[in-house]
Amino acid sequence: MSLIKITDTDGRRIPGRQLVLRYGLLIAVLALTVGPFLWQLSTSLKGPHEDIFSSPPTFLPGEPTLDNYSRVSQTIPVWDYALNSLKVATANVLTNCIGSALAGYALARMRYRGRRAATLVFILAMLVPVEGIIIAQFTTMRDIGLNNTLIAVLLPGCIGAMNVLLMRNAFRNLPHEVEEAAFVDGATAWQRFLRIALPSVKGTLAVVAIFAFMGAWDDFLWPLIVLSDPENFTLTIGLNYLHGTFANDERLVAAGTVIAVLPLIVLFACLQRFFFRGVGEGAVKG
């Protein structure tokens, strides 16, 4: 009877002790990252007569029920809040993908005076904490009359400095020969950007889209400051009412948490094929 040999990427056989260590680390990381979400999911499915604080804890619900989710929608207008968050997150993805791609291409492929200084500005922008400029953001939105609107929630993060630098690095990895050949054939800067450069960095564009959606969907502090009308509340602000009104009912809080996390899981599942194309991005095929 032959044993299965597990080899590394270069074809060498992995020793048993090293293999156990690798899988042990993977299981530990999986438990730390996925474990809390699975526990919240389990809590959200438990009925009112199940003890969620029993010792030892029971992971699987004895009588699974979806009643907690319906109670969340009865307690707060969760779907209206989710729609507001979806509007902001979708607009944030569009503005970040378009603006970051344009800015990244200009920083990486175009020649003009002050290009290095512009790159340094984006790097310095990443070093400034949000809490240090949030008052200035609030006064700016108030002065232009956008307070208590979803546009005010969107504007400060519509183009992220980190996303611009990600796109810049992706465009810099593209071979210059292809773009130079297109220039010789008479292609304009817009044609080179749209037909050559942009299709080659789909993986990084997917990363920017995921980061932009997550940043807008999970944002709590800025919407809490700039919004005052409950009709404009985003999901993260609306779910806060579950903690205040029903602080002892952890089932409702868990159900609201699952509702907030599910769109992020769906987005990553749809874009994971592009997300993991970061290695070798911009390489010439064929």
Backbone bond lengths (Angstrom), bond angles and torsions (degrees), N, CA, C in turn:
res aa  C-N    CA-C-N  psi(-1)  N-CA   C-N-CA  omega(-1)  CA-C   N-CA-C  phi
1 M - - - 1.468 - - 1.526 108.49 -
2 S 1.320 117.31 123.18 1.462 122.24 -176.58 1.520 110.24 -89.36
3 L 1.337 114.58 140.59 1.454 120.53 178.28 1.515 110.19 -89.72
4 I 1.316 116.30 149.23 1.454 121.37 178.16 1.522 108.80 -77.06
5 K 1.316 116.14 125.85 1.454 121.67 179.02 1.527 109.06 -97.55
6 I 1.303 115.86 125.80 1.461 121.65 178.05 1.515 107.92 -100.23
7 T 1.321 116.30 122.89 1.456 121.77 -176.48 1.516 110.78 -114.77
8 D 1.317 116.04 160.92 1.455 122.30 176.81 1.516 109.43 -82.07
9 T 1.329 116.77 -178.13 1.461 120.87 -177.60 1.528 112.19 -65.27
10 D 1.327 117.77 -26.80 1.461 120.84 179.22 1.525 112.83 -92.17
11 G 1.329 118.26 9.14 1.457 121.77 175.14 1.511 114.89 92.11
12 R 1.311 119.82 -5.02 1.459 121.58 179.88 1.524 110.93 -80.28
13 R 1.314 114.95 143.91 1.471 119.77 -179.67 1.523 110.20 -73.67
14 I 1.338 116.90 135.69 1.456 122.10 -178.96 1.528 109.02 -87.11
15 P 1.329 118.59 126.51 1.472 120.41 177.58 1.522 111.07 -60.57
16 G 1.347 115.15 151.62 1.454 119.83 -176.03 1.513 113.48 -60.90
17 R 1.344 117.73 -41.79 1.458 120.37 -179.03 1.529 110.96 -65.18
18 Q 1.317 116.50 -40.31 1.464 120.06 178.68 1.530 110.84 -67.36
19 L 1.328 116.28 -36.36 1.456 120.43 178.91 1.529 110.91 -65.35
20 V 1.333 116.57 -43.11 1.462 120.40 178.16 1.523 110.63 -62.68
21 L 1.343 117.21 -39.92 1.458 121.10 179.36 1.525 111.08 -64.58
22 R 1.316 116.46 -41.26 1.468 119.74 179.77 1.520 111.26 -63.07
23 Y 1.317 116.13 -49.55 1.455 119.33 -178.95 1.526 111.70 -67.22
24 G 1.333 116.69 -33.01 1.451 119.30 176.16 1.520 112.09 -63.62
25 L 1.332 116.80 -42.44 1.460 120.58 177.45 1.525 111.21 -65.96
26 L 1.333 116.89 -40.08 1.458 120.16 178.53 1.528 111.82 -62.86
27 I 1.330 115.97 -42.28 1.469 119.86 179.27 1.524 110.57 -66.08
28 A 1.354 117.07 -38.26 1.461 120.09 178.97 1.524 111.30 -65.17
29 V 1.340 116.56 -44.25 1.467 120.01 178.30 1.527 110.40 -64.34
30 L 1.338 117.01 -40.25 1.460 120.58 178.33 1.517 111.40 -62.33
31 A 1.326 116.83 -41.01 1.464 120.10 -179.77 1.525 111.07 -66.19
32 L 1.339 117.23 -37.25 1.464 120.32 -178.57 1.522 112.41 -73.34
33 T 1.327 117.32 -32.32 1.464 120.55 -176.42 1.524 112.85 -89.85
34 V 1.332 116.71 -46.45 1.460 120.64 -175.16 1.525 111.69 -91.53
35 G 1.327 117.55 -24.95 1.455 121.25 -176.23 1.521 114.58 -56.51
36 P 1.338 119.46 -49.34 1.482 118.86 179.96 1.523 113.40 -60.29
37 F 1.334 117.08 -38.80 1.462 118.75 178.98 1.526 111.13 -66.30
38 L 1.342 117.47 -42.30 1.458 120.13 178.59 1.527 111.12 -63.87
39 W 1.339 117.03 -34.71 1.469 119.64 178.10 1.528 110.20 -68.30
40 Q 1.333 117.34 -40.62 1.454 119.95 176.59 1.522 111.14 -64.23
41 L 1.329 116.58 -40.24 1.463 120.07 177.54 1.521 111.16 -62.41
42 S 1.317 116.22 -42.18 1.457 120.30 178.68 1.531 110.98 -64.66
43 T 1.338 116.86 -41.48 1.466 120.59 179.51 1.521 111.56 -64.74
44 S 1.344 116.13 -37.70 1.463 119.55 -179.23 1.518 112.75 -68.27
45 L 1.324 117.78 -19.38 1.461 121.85 -179.02 1.529 113.17 -97.12
46 K 1.327 117.65 -1.28 1.458 120.84 -178.20 1.526 110.59 -85.67
47 G 1.307 114.95 142.90 1.454 120.98 -179.00 1.516 112.49 -77.55
48 P 1.324 116.92 171.56 1.473 120.33 -176.42 1.523 113.73 -68.32
49 H 1.328 117.88 -18.74 1.468 120.04 -177.74 1.526 112.19 -94.86
50 E 1.326 118.35 -1.19 1.464 121.08 178.36 1.519 109.78 -90.16
51 D 1.314 115.39 138.98 1.463 121.55 -179.95 1.528 108.75 -85.99
52 I 1.338 116.28 111.83 1.468 119.88 -178.62 1.528 111.57 -86.58
53 F 1.333 117.74 -4.61 1.468 121.98 179.36 1.529 111.58 -113.93
54 S 1.335 116.47 24.02 1.468 119.37 -178.61 1.525 110.75 -69.87
55 S 1.310 115.78 155.99 1.466 121.81 178.27 1.524 108.85 -129.43
56 P 1.333 117.99 118.98 1.472 127.54 0.17 1.535 110.82 -71.33
57 P 1.333 117.50 152.34 1.470 120.49 -176.77 1.526 111.67 -68.61
58 T 1.312 115.28 147.94 1.461 121.29 176.22 1.524 108.57 -103.94
59 F 1.311 115.87 122.40 1.461 119.96 -175.09 1.521 111.89 -79.15
60 L 1.320 117.22 -47.57 1.459 120.71 -177.40 1.524 110.11 -83.83
61 P 1.335 117.78 132.66 1.481 119.97 177.88 1.519 111.11 -67.78
62 G 1.334 115.42 138.16 1.465 119.61 -179.88 1.518 111.92 -69.74
63 E 1.321 117.13 -42.06 1.473 122.21 178.86 1.538 108.10 -129.09
64 P 1.326 117.50 86.09 1.472 120.22 -177.05 1.530 111.88 -59.58
65 T 1.320 115.07 138.37 1.462 120.68 -179.84 1.523 109.73 -147.59
66 L 1.328 115.29 150.44 1.467 121.80 175.83 1.521 111.65 -101.50
67 D 1.314 116.12 12.46 1.462 119.94 -176.83 1.522 112.19 -64.33
68 N 1.334 117.55 -30.36 1.459 120.01 179.91 1.522 111.90 -62.93
69 Y 1.331 116.64 -35.43 1.462 119.88 -179.91 1.524 111.27 -69.67
70 S 1.310 116.69 -39.09 1.467 118.75 176.54 1.524 111.15 -67.96
71 R 1.315 117.32 -32.92 1.468 120.63 177.81 1.521 111.26 -68.48
72 V 1.335 116.91 -32.80 1.470 119.80 176.25 1.524 110.21 -62.89
73 S 1.342 116.60 -45.74 1.464 120.11 179.96 1.521 111.95 -67.53
74 Q 1.341 117.02 -24.83 1.466 120.13 176.71 1.523 112.14 -80.52
75 T 1.323 115.96 -25.97 1.460 120.25 -178.31 1.523 111.83 -81.93
76 I 1.318 116.88 -44.35 1.467 122.12 179.61 1.524 108.19 -133.85
77 P 1.336 118.63 155.69 1.475 120.81 175.11 1.519 110.69 -75.76
78 V 1.320 115.92 70.85 1.460 121.02 -170.20 1.523 111.84 -63.84
79 W 1.339 117.69 -34.18 1.459 119.35 -177.57 1.527 111.13 -74.09
80 D 1.310 118.00 -30.58 1.468 120.14 173.75 1.528 110.67 -67.76
81 Y 1.323 115.80 -41.29 1.464 119.57 176.80 1.530 110.70 -64.49
82 A 1.332 116.13 -40.45 1.462 119.61 179.05 1.527 111.04 -65.05
83 L 1.334 117.11 -36.55 1.457 120.25 177.64 1.526 110.99 -65.21
84 N 1.322 117.32 -40.83 1.463 120.07 176.26 1.527 111.28 -62.14
85 S 1.329 116.53 -43.69 1.465 119.76 177.64 1.525 111.16 -63.82
86 L 1.320 116.82 -38.34 1.459 120.44 179.71 1.532 110.94 -65.47
87 K 1.323 117.11 -39.64 1.454 120.25 177.14 1.524 111.09 -61.08
88 V 1.333 116.29 -47.78 1.461 120.46 -178.73 1.522 110.82 -65.85
89 A 1.341 117.17 -44.07 1.462 120.63 -177.27 1.526 111.61 -66.90
90 T 1.330 117.38 -41.18 1.464 120.31 178.67 1.524 111.23 -64.09
91 A 1.329 116.43 -45.21 1.466 119.59 177.17 1.519 111.24 -63.47
92 N 1.332 116.99 -36.41 1.466 121.01 179.08 1.523 111.18 -66.13
93 V 1.324 117.12 -37.79 1.466 120.61 177.07 1.527 110.67 -64.54
94 L 1.328 117.01 -45.71 1.462 120.72 -179.18 1.525 111.74 -62.74
95 T 1.331 116.69 -48.15 1.462 119.33 -177.86 1.526 111.74 -66.42
96 N 1.329 117.13 -38.15 1.464 119.65 179.78 1.522 111.76 -70.48
97 C 1.326 117.27 -42.45 1.467 119.37 -179.98 1.529 110.92 -64.94
98 I 1.329 117.32 -45.42 1.465 120.26 -178.45 1.526 110.55 -71.00
99 G 1.343 116.55 -51.99 1.460 119.78 -176.93 1.517 112.90 -65.83
100 S 1.336 117.74 -41.74 1.464 120.45 -179.43 1.522 111.67 -68.19
101 A 1.327 116.85 -37.13 1.456 119.76 178.07 1.531 110.90 -65.63
102 L 1.312 117.01 -44.39 1.463 120.34 179.51 1.531 111.14 -64.88
103 A 1.332 116.37 -47.47 1.460 119.78 -179.09 1.523 111.43 -66.77
104 G 1.339 116.68 -41.38 1.459 119.44 179.53 1.517 112.41 -64.07
105 Y 1.324 116.97 -38.80 1.468 120.21 178.07 1.528 110.52 -66.45
106 A 1.318 116.75 -40.53 1.467 119.83 179.68 1.528 110.93 -65.31
107 L 1.336 117.53 -37.82 1.461 120.37 180.00 1.521 112.71 -73.99
108 A 1.322 117.56 -29.33 1.463 120.72 -173.27 1.524 113.68 -95.23
109 R 1.340 118.74 -35.65 1.459 120.23 -167.62 1.527 114.65 -116.65
110 M 1.313 117.50 -15.61 1.455 119.41 -177.32 1.522 110.29 -102.01
111 R 1.349 115.59 149.85 1.451 122.08 -178.17 1.522 109.65 -109.87
112 Y 1.321 116.21 121.53 1.456 121.40 178.64 1.523 108.55 -161.74
113 R 1.313 115.80 161.51 1.451 121.17 -179.01 1.531 110.08 -72.39
114 G 1.310 116.08 133.44 1.455 121.38 178.79 1.514 114.19 91.51
115 R 1.331 117.94 10.97 1.463 119.45 -178.13 1.520 111.29 -66.19
116 R 1.333 117.55 -42.63 1.464 120.06 179.44 1.521 111.48 -66.50
117 A 1.326 116.46 -36.94 1.465 119.31 177.82 1.524 110.63 -64.98
118 A 1.337 117.22 -38.58 1.463 120.44 178.09 1.527 111.08 -64.98
119 T 1.336 116.54 -39.75 1.467 119.95 176.48 1.515 111.27 -62.80
120 L 1.337 115.99 -40.69 1.464 120.12 179.16 1.520 111.23 -64.04
121 V 1.325 117.71 -34.93 1.464 121.42 178.13 1.520 110.66 -62.20
122 F 1.340 117.37 -42.87 1.466 120.45 179.03 1.531 110.85 -66.06
123 I 1.337 116.53 -36.40 1.468 119.22 178.09 1.525 110.57 -66.44
124 L 1.331 116.54 -43.27 1.464 119.96 179.33 1.519 111.44 -66.36
125 A 1.331 117.58 -31.38 1.463 120.56 178.98 1.522 111.37 -63.58
126 M 1.333 116.88 -29.75 1.462 119.70 178.43 1.520 112.24 -71.82
127 L 1.334 116.90 -22.36 1.459 120.67 -177.04 1.520 112.95 -84.23
128 V 1.327 117.40 -12.45 1.457 120.93 -178.30 1.526 109.32 -85.34
129 P 1.323 119.51 120.92 1.477 120.32 179.26 1.522 111.16 -68.70
130 V 1.315 115.11 147.08 1.471 119.86 -178.90 1.524 110.68 -62.04
131 E 1.327 117.29 -37.59 1.461 120.43 -178.76 1.524 112.33 -62.50
132 G 1.339 117.22 -24.65 1.454 119.84 -178.65 1.519 114.00 -77.21
133 I 1.327 117.55 -19.70 1.468 120.34 -177.34 1.528 112.03 -119.45
134 I 1.315 117.31 5.02 1.460 119.04 -173.33 1.531 111.58 -69.67
135 I 1.339 117.33 -31.04 1.473 119.36 177.07 1.519 110.03 -68.17
136 A 1.342 116.54 -41.19 1.465 119.79 177.55 1.525 111.08 -63.92
137 Q 1.314 116.80 -37.61 1.462 120.00 176.55 1.525 111.01 -63.41
138 F 1.332 116.16 -43.06 1.464 119.91 -178.85 1.529 111.26 -63.69
139 T 1.328 116.93 -45.09 1.471 119.61 -179.96 1.520 111.11 -66.23
140 T 1.323 117.07 -33.90 1.466 119.77 177.48 1.524 110.89 -65.20
141 M 1.340 116.74 -46.26 1.462 120.18 178.29 1.524 111.73 -63.87
142 R 1.317 116.90 -34.57 1.468 120.13 178.59 1.529 110.78 -69.22
143 D 1.333 116.24 -40.04 1.459 119.57 -177.60 1.530 112.39 -68.50
144 I 1.321 117.19 -31.20 1.466 119.11 179.76 1.529 111.56 -95.17
145 G 1.327 116.83 6.48 1.456 121.08 173.10 1.510 115.55 75.01
146 L 1.331 118.29 29.67 1.461 121.23 -178.60 1.518 113.67 -110.13
147 N 1.327 117.29 4.50 1.463 119.04 177.79 1.524 110.80 -59.69
148 N 1.333 114.96 146.51 1.459 122.65 178.61 1.535 111.67 65.15
149 T 1.330 117.09 34.55 1.460 122.57 174.72 1.525 108.75 -131.97
150 L 1.321 114.76 156.82 1.461 118.92 177.96 1.519 111.82 -70.07
151 I 1.336 117.04 -24.67 1.469 119.92 176.36 1.525 110.27 -63.94
152 A 1.325 116.40 -38.04 1.463 119.88 177.60 1.526 111.53 -64.92
153 V 1.318 117.14 -33.23 1.466 120.27 176.34 1.526 110.38 -67.87
154 L 1.330 116.32 -34.66 1.460 120.97 -175.18 1.522 113.44 -78.77
155 L 1.311 118.25 -43.47 1.465 122.28 -166.42 1.534 115.28 -55.77
156 P 1.345 121.08 -47.42 1.468 119.09 -175.75 1.531 114.02 -60.74
157 G 1.313 117.66 -27.31 1.465 119.47 -178.35 1.510 114.08 -113.44
158 C 1.343 116.98 19.63 1.466 118.82 -174.96 1.525 112.58 -67.34
159 I 1.326 118.32 -26.13 1.461 122.23 174.23 1.522 107.11 -138.69
160 G 1.320 117.01 110.81 1.458 121.55 -177.85 1.513 112.20 -88.18
161 A 1.333 116.05 140.18 1.465 120.49 -179.73 1.529 111.30 -62.32
162 M 1.319 116.80 -39.04 1.463 119.67 179.77 1.527 111.08 -64.14
163 N 1.330 117.42 -39.18 1.461 120.53 179.23 1.524 111.33 -65.77
164 V 1.322 116.80 -36.98 1.469 120.23 176.93 1.524 110.51 -62.88
165 L 1.322 117.00 -43.36 1.461 120.24 -179.81 1.534 111.35 -68.73
166 L 1.326 117.18 -34.82 1.467 119.49 175.33 1.522 111.14 -61.81
167 M 1.326 116.90 -45.55 1.454 120.36 179.00 1.531 111.03 -67.15
168 R 1.310 117.20 -36.82 1.466 120.04 177.69 1.525 111.17 -60.64
169 N 1.324 117.00 -46.45 1.464 119.98 179.60 1.522 111.47 -64.86
170 A 1.329 117.12 -36.16 1.464 119.89 178.51 1.526 111.03 -66.31
171 F 1.317 117.55 -43.08 1.463 120.66 179.24 1.523 111.56 -68.24
172 R 1.324 117.49 -31.68 1.467 120.06 -179.99 1.521 112.13 -67.85
173 N 1.325 117.41 -25.32 1.466 120.77 -179.81 1.525 113.10 -78.90
174 L 1.319 117.67 -8.72 1.464 120.05 179.23 1.522 110.18 -72.04
175 P 1.330 118.60 140.90 1.469 120.57 179.00 1.526 111.07 -67.75
176 H 1.316 116.15 134.61 1.463 120.85 -178.99 1.524 112.30 -69.41
177 E 1.335 117.28 -24.68 1.458 119.24 -175.37 1.523 112.46 -62.45
178 V 1.357 116.23 -38.34 1.457 119.61 -178.46 1.518 110.35 -66.00
179 E 1.312 117.00 -44.04 1.456 119.98 -179.73 1.528 111.35 -69.03
180 E 1.321 116.71 -36.26 1.462 119.33 177.95 1.523 111.13 -65.97
181 A 1.321 117.07 -37.25 1.468 119.87 177.13 1.524 110.91 -65.20
182 A 1.336 116.93 -38.96 1.463 119.89 176.79 1.524 111.27 -66.56
183 F 1.335 116.73 -34.84 1.470 120.09 177.78 1.523 110.75 -66.30
184 V 1.328 116.63 -40.10 1.465 120.57 178.21 1.526 110.47 -64.54
185 D 1.334 116.96 -34.55 1.463 120.65 179.05 1.522 112.82 -76.29
186 G 1.335 117.31 -2.00 1.453 120.38 175.96 1.509 115.15 97.63
187 A 1.333 118.96 12.50 1.462 121.32 179.62 1.523 110.15 -72.52
188 T 1.307 116.34 136.30 1.455 121.37 177.79 1.523 110.15 -78.89
189 A 1.343 116.42 173.76 1.467 120.46 179.66 1.522 111.15 -62.30
190 W 1.343 117.81 -39.64 1.459 121.02 178.03 1.519 111.44 -65.35
191 Q 1.326 117.40 -40.28 1.464 120.50 179.07 1.524 111.12 -67.00
192 R 1.311 117.33 -40.31 1.471 119.95 178.06 1.527 110.45 -65.57
193 F 1.332 116.10 -36.47 1.462 119.71 179.56 1.523 111.86 -69.57
194 L 1.335 117.05 -47.05 1.460 121.50 -173.40 1.524 112.73 -78.28
195 R 1.325 118.16 -36.32 1.465 121.08 -171.83 1.519 114.11 -99.51
196 I 1.324 118.00 -21.53 1.460 119.87 -176.14 1.526 111.21 -115.90
197 A 1.323 116.72 -55.48 1.466 120.34 -172.56 1.530 112.04 -73.60
198 L 1.317 117.18 -51.54 1.466 120.28 -173.56 1.525 113.54 -62.80
199 P 1.349 120.40 -43.65 1.477 118.37 178.22 1.525 113.86 -63.86
200 S 1.325 117.71 -17.75 1.464 120.59 -177.74 1.517 113.49 -87.49
201 V 1.312 118.11 -7.71 1.472 121.01 -177.21 1.530 111.15 -122.14
202 K 1.328 116.82 35.46 1.462 120.37 -179.65 1.526 111.87 -62.19
203 G 1.330 116.41 -34.20 1.464 119.05 -179.89 1.517 111.75 -63.25
204 T 1.333 116.50 -47.84 1.463 119.62 178.65 1.514 110.84 -66.03
205 L 1.319 117.85 -35.09 1.460 120.90 177.58 1.526 110.68 -63.80
206 A 1.327 116.91 -36.68 1.461 120.21 175.93 1.526 111.22 -66.48
207 V 1.341 116.72 -37.89 1.467 120.30 176.55 1.523 110.23 -62.23
208 V 1.326 116.63 -44.49 1.467 120.70 178.42 1.530 110.41 -61.35
209 A 1.338 116.51 -42.22 1.464 120.23 179.99 1.529 111.11 -62.13
210 I 1.325 117.13 -43.57 1.468 120.56 -179.62 1.520 110.93 -66.07
211 F 1.342 116.69 -45.67 1.463 119.82 179.49 1.525 111.38 -62.80
212 A 1.338 116.84 -41.17 1.465 120.56 -179.06 1.523 110.71 -65.82
213 F 1.322 117.11 -42.83 1.467 120.45 179.87 1.524 110.51 -65.36
214 M 1.325 116.58 -45.19 1.469 119.80 -179.62 1.527 110.98 -63.83
215 G 1.336 116.80 -41.98 1.454 119.53 -179.17 1.511 112.62 -62.56
216 A 1.347 116.65 -41.82 1.464 120.15 -179.99 1.526 111.47 -75.00
217 W 1.319 117.49 -38.93 1.470 121.01 -177.12 1.523 111.83 -69.11
218 D 1.338 116.87 -37.64 1.466 120.81 -175.64 1.523 113.24 -91.88
219 D 1.323 118.30 -5.94 1.460 119.98 -175.79 1.530 110.65 -63.44
220 F 1.312 116.14 133.02 1.468 121.26 -178.35 1.528 112.59 -122.07
221 L 1.343 116.86 -45.69 1.458 120.39 -171.75 1.526 112.37 -65.84
222 W 1.344 117.65 -49.02 1.458 120.00 -176.10 1.539 112.01 -66.78
223 P 1.341 120.50 -47.10 1.475 118.41 175.37 1.525 113.30 -60.30
224 L 1.339 116.92 -34.01 1.459 120.00 178.99 1.524 111.19 -63.53
225 I 1.335 117.31 -34.26 1.461 121.17 -177.98 1.519 111.61 -81.05
226 V 1.329 116.93 -42.44 1.463 119.60 -169.80 1.522 112.90 -88.88
227 L 1.325 118.64 -18.01 1.462 121.27 -177.97 1.534 110.40 -104.09
228 S 1.326 115.15 137.81 1.466 120.70 176.87 1.526 112.64 -128.97
229 D 1.319 117.42 -19.27 1.459 121.59 179.65 1.529 109.12 -89.40
230 P 1.345 118.99 122.33 1.474 120.19 -179.59 1.522 113.94 -58.16
231 E 1.320 118.15 -23.81 1.461 119.65 178.89 1.522 112.44 -67.72
232 N 1.326 117.61 -22.71 1.460 121.85 -179.02 1.526 112.87 -100.47
233 F 1.314 117.83 3.02 1.460 120.05 -177.18 1.528 110.74 -62.59
234 T 1.320 115.38 141.79 1.458 120.86 172.10 1.527 109.09 -85.53
235 L 1.322 116.03 174.92 1.463 119.89 -173.35 1.515 111.85 -65.28
236 T 1.334 118.15 -39.82 1.463 120.00 -178.68 1.524 111.49 -63.73
237 I 1.330 116.90 -35.71 1.473 119.78 177.75 1.523 110.24 -73.24
238 G 1.336 116.93 -42.02 1.453 120.13 -178.75 1.510 113.17 -64.13
239 L 1.340 117.13 -38.16 1.463 120.04 -179.73 1.521 111.98 -66.77
240 N 1.310 116.93 -19.33 1.460 119.69 178.31 1.527 111.67 -62.92
241 Y 1.338 117.35 -25.10 1.467 120.31 177.66 1.523 111.23 -66.66
242 L 1.314 118.48 -25.93 1.460 120.21 177.88 1.514 111.22 -66.95
243 H 1.325 116.56 -32.97 1.460 119.86 178.44 1.524 111.15 -73.55
244 G 1.321 117.12 -35.70 1.454 119.15 -175.88 1.520 113.13 -79.59
245 T 1.337 116.82 -42.83 1.465 120.46 -175.39 1.519 112.15 -83.70
246 F 1.328 115.93 -39.08 1.465 120.07 -176.91 1.531 108.69 -123.72
247 A 1.311 115.80 60.37 1.454 120.20 -174.61 1.525 112.08 -65.38
248 N 1.350 117.96 -27.41 1.458 120.83 -176.98 1.518 113.23 -89.43
249 D 1.339 117.34 -10.68 1.465 120.29 -178.44 1.522 108.78 -97.57
250 E 1.314 115.98 88.64 1.460 121.19 -178.32 1.523 112.04 -69.07
251 R 1.323 117.32 -18.58 1.466 119.58 179.14 1.524 110.84 -66.49
252 L 1.328 117.13 -41.05 1.459 120.85 178.30 1.532 110.83 -65.69
253 V 1.324 115.72 -42.65 1.464 119.91 179.23 1.522 110.06 -62.46
254 A 1.329 116.96 -41.71 1.464 120.55 179.17 1.523 111.25 -65.55
255 A 1.325 117.57 -40.80 1.466 120.50 178.29 1.523 110.84 -64.22
256 G 1.336 117.40 -41.23 1.464 119.93 176.40 1.505 112.23 -64.40
257 T 1.329 117.30 -36.79 1.464 120.65 177.86 1.519 111.35 -64.26
258 V 1.313 116.80 -42.70 1.469 120.56 179.24 1.525 110.39 -63.94
259 I 1.331 117.49 -41.10 1.466 120.47 177.81 1.528 110.65 -60.30
260 A 1.337 116.85 -38.17 1.459 120.69 -178.78 1.528 112.37 -73.33
261 V 1.322 117.72 -29.54 1.472 120.55 -174.98 1.526 112.25 -87.18
262 L 1.318 117.79 -28.86 1.466 120.67 -174.72 1.527 113.98 -55.61
263 P 1.350 120.86 -44.38 1.475 119.14 178.14 1.521 113.68 -58.93
264 L 1.335 117.44 -34.51 1.458 120.16 177.95 1.526 111.22 -66.66
265 I 1.318 116.53 -39.16 1.469 120.30 178.22 1.518 110.44 -65.69
266 V 1.330 117.33 -42.74 1.467 121.24 178.95 1.524 110.68 -62.89
267 L 1.340 116.77 -42.83 1.467 120.06 179.83 1.517 111.10 -62.27
268 F 1.320 117.20 -46.33 1.458 119.62 -179.25 1.520 111.29 -66.22
269 A 1.328 117.67 -36.56 1.464 120.57 177.99 1.527 111.16 -63.40
270 C 1.334 116.97 -34.91 1.464 120.31 -179.81 1.526 112.28 -76.15
271 L 1.336 117.23 -30.38 1.463 120.43 -173.79 1.522 113.76 -108.54
272 Q 1.334 118.37 4.60 1.453 119.24 -175.66 1.522 112.32 -65.12
273 R 1.331 117.53 -29.16 1.465 119.78 178.90 1.521 111.09 -62.82
274 F 1.330 116.65 -36.34 1.454 120.47 176.99 1.520 111.72 -84.34
275 F 1.325 116.38 -28.97 1.459 120.50 -176.11 1.530 111.40 -62.09
276 F 1.339 116.86 -39.13 1.454 120.69 -176.36 1.527 112.94 -90.61
277 R 1.340 116.32 15.69 1.458 119.80 175.64 1.517 111.92 -93.76
278 G 1.336 117.24 13.14 1.465 120.43 -176.76 1.512 113.05 -63.55
279 V 1.349 117.87 -36.19 1.454 121.05 -179.07 1.526 109.06 -72.24
280 G 1.309 115.96 124.13 1.460 120.06 -179.81 1.497 114.29 80.58
281 E 1.327 117.41 15.66 1.464 120.59 -179.79 1.517 109.26 -63.03
282 G 1.332 115.90 134.78 1.446 121.22 178.38 1.506 114.72 89.20
283 A 1.348 117.65 -0.66 1.455 119.39 179.31 1.517 110.91 -71.73
284 V 1.318 115.80 153.28 1.460 121.55 179.94 1.506 108.78 -83.35
285 K 1.330 117.56 131.77 1.460 122.18 179.88 1.520 109.93 -99.58
286 G 1.317 113.48 153.39 1.445 119.22 173.35 1.472 114.40 87.75
